[in-house]
Amino acid sequence: MQNAHLQPAAYPINLTHKASLIDQQWSPRVVAEMNDYQFKVVRIEGEFIWHSHPETDEAFLVLEGTLRIDLPQGCVHVNPGELYVVPRGVMHRTAAQGEAKLMMIEPRGILNTGHEDDARTAQNDVWI
Amino acid sequence: MQNAHLQPAAYPINLTHKASLIDQQWSPRVVAEMNDYQFKVVRIEGEFIWHSHPETDEAFLVLEGTLRIDLPQGCVHVNPGELYVVPRGVMHRTAAQGEAKLMMIEPRGILNTGHEDDARTAQNDVWI
């Protein structure tokens, strides 16, 4: 998809609306690309698994609800309109009480579970 | 600043609040980094100059107000919670009637005016 957007898009992307179209939680969907990075939206609820991405930082922007990110030293709570970047190699676990809608930004090809081969690994590079 | 965030931050970044701290319009300020990319916030009003970035796509997320992006084929209007990616090499001009607050995402080192040497080129890599 590297060259799919060389023509400017006709419309902007409404992130919360896109997230609301996803049929299941914990299933990131790509909504746009910037160079070799992807913008993904996801609906989450409950707790994910601990994992890390040794090769890349990972950015989270909260659209609705509250995202809790568990980190080795404690946790942060990220509210709508707030951004948090998990540095590469840092173990983390995303969680939400009730549903949260998020945008994630990371290089194309990064799996949601890092290098954990887990039942919760989502299919990658699926657009919505 | 490449390695400045190897330790997880203690708090998320409230983007609108950060933008409100900037003392002048059209002066992007860096709020976070992800690998070699920077997240910048900016307050704009009126029209910028036409320019392009031949080396990179550029992403805009609107926080408050409405961003108009003029493009060779017309314009798009981007509202709060909406994302728009201007493809590399595409001429564009940002504008807003009344003030708009935005987040921009682009590789470190990209000037706001592209390769136009203009009075409106802002100082680069200034954090807030």
Chai-1 contact restraints between the chains, C-beta under 6 A:
chainA,res_idxA,chainB,res_idxB,connection_type,confidence,min_distance_angstrom,max_distance_angstrom,comment,restraint_id
A,H5,B,P87,contact,1.0,0.0,6.0,A-B,restraint_1
A,L6,B,P87,contact,1.0,0.0,6.0,A-B,restraint_2
A,P8,B,L71,contact,1.0,0.0,6.0,A-B,restraint_3
A,P8,B,V90,contact,1.0,0.0,6.0,A-B,restraint_4
A,P12,B,V76,contact,1.0,0.0,6.0,A-B,restraint_5
A,P12,B,V78,contact,1.0,0.0,6.0,A-B,restraint_6
A,P12,B,E82,contact,1.0,0.0,6.0,A-B,restraint_7
A,P12,B,Y84,contact,1.0,0.0,6.0,A-B,restraint_8
A,I13,B,L83,contact,1.0,0.0,6.0,A-B,restraint_9
A,N14,B,E82,contact,1.0,0.0,6.0,A-B,restraint_10
A,L15,B,G81,contact,1.0,0.0,6.0,A-B,restraint_11
A,L15,B,L83,contact,1.0,0.0,6.0,A-B,restraint_12
A,T16,B,G81,contact,1.0,0.0,6.0,A-B,restraint_13
A,A32,B,L83,contact,1.0,0.0,6.0,A-B,restraint_14
A,A32,B,V85,contact,1.0,0.0,6.0,A-B,restraint_15
A,M34,B,D57,contact,1.0,0.0,6.0,A-B,restraint_16
A,M34,B,A59,contact,1.0,0.0,6.0,A-B,restraint_17
A,M34,B,V85,contact,1.0,0.0,6.0,A-B,restraint_18
A,N35,B,T56,contact,1.0,0.0,6.0,A-B,restraint_19
A,N35,B,D57,contact,1.0,0.0,6.0,A-B,restraint_20
A,T56,B,N35,contact,1.0,0.0,6.0,A-B,restraint_21
A,D57,B,M34,contact,1.0,0.0,6.0,A-B,restraint_22
A,D57,B,N35,contact,1.0,0.0,6.0,A-B,restraint_23
A,A59,B,M34,contact,1.0,0.0,6.0,A-B,restraint_24
A,L71,B,P8,contact,1.0,0.0,6.0,A-B,restraint_25
A,V76,B,P12,contact,1.0,0.0,6.0,A-B,restraint_26
A,V78,B,P12,contact,1.0,0.0,6.0,A-B,restraint_27
A,G81,B,L15,contact,1.0,0.0,6.0,A-B,restraint_28
A,G81,B,T16,contact,1.0,0.0,6.0,A-B,restraint_29
A,E82,B,P12,contact,1.0,0.0,6.0,A-B,restraint_30
A,E82,B,N14,contact,1.0,0.0,6.0,A-B,restraint_31
A,L83,B,I13,contact,1.0,0.0,6.0,A-B,restraint_32
A,L83,B,L15,contact,1.0,0.0,6.0,A-B,restraint_33
A,L83,B,A32,contact,1.0,0.0,6.0,A-B,restraint_34
A,Y84,B,P12,contact,1.0,0.0,6.0,A-B,restraint_35
A,V85,B,A32,contact,1.0,0.0,6.0,A-B,restraint_36
A,V85,B,M34,contact,1.0,0.0,6.0,A-B,restraint_37
A,P87,B,H5,contact,1.0,0.0,6.0,A-B,restraint_38
A,P87,B,L6,contact,1.0,0.0,6.0,A-B,restraint_39
A,V90,B,P8,contact,1.0,0.0,6.0,A-B,restraint_40
